[in-house]
Amino acid sequence: MSQVIRVFLASPGDLIAERLAVRAIIEEENHNHFNHAGYNLEVVGWETHASPGKGHPHPQGRINPLIDDCQLFIGILGARFGSPTGRSESGTQEEYEYALSLLANPDLPLCDIKIYFNDYSPKLSQVDPEQLMKVKEFKQRLGEGKQIYYWTVDTLEEFKREFRRHISEWFQEYSERGGGKRLSTKKVEEETESSEEDLSLKFKSITKGF
């Protein structure tokens, strides 16, 4: 039986093409690579895993807990930032901040956050300047905080290409570490240095069939 890796997908609702692309790419990589190594990546999102009902303390409270069991958080932003939740300026921002709190807890499975900014816009008549400004401010805060290294793409095709590369690299590192909590910590680095040969043999074993 494959080990399930859950990937939470966060974005405003206007990025339909990007959300579909993430799901399609992960499905393809599951079939072509990940399943052969004994893993199956499952994309978790509001449109597939949330259910209607009262949230606590607001509707977003029905979505945030979905991140609890995820190993990877993917956030995508374009020209829109999203709608206020009552706690944050948008659902995507609240999900990111919640994921960041989980990342700091060594007892929880979340071990990485990847944020993408799509630097291509719809027609100018469809762009809300206030929404776009909020995206820019959020991007600036990420850069100033130096907690998360984000990625910017110029076209949908570039996003697909780069996301495929990044998810493959992330999976390789995750599986190489045996599905551990952290991808890069002092403890892991020390263990890697002391048993590099063992890890190399283990990685060759679990990736047999790639």
PyMOL commands that set and color helices and strands:
alter all, ss='L'
color gray80, all
select helices_A, chain A and resi 16-32+34-37+46-49+59-62+64-69+91-103+124-126+129-145+156-176+186-194+196-206
alter helices_A, ss='H'
color red, helices_A
select strands_A, chain A and resi 3-10+39-44+72-77+112-118+151-153
alter strands_A, ss='S'
color yellow, strands_A
deselect
rebuild
show_as cartoon
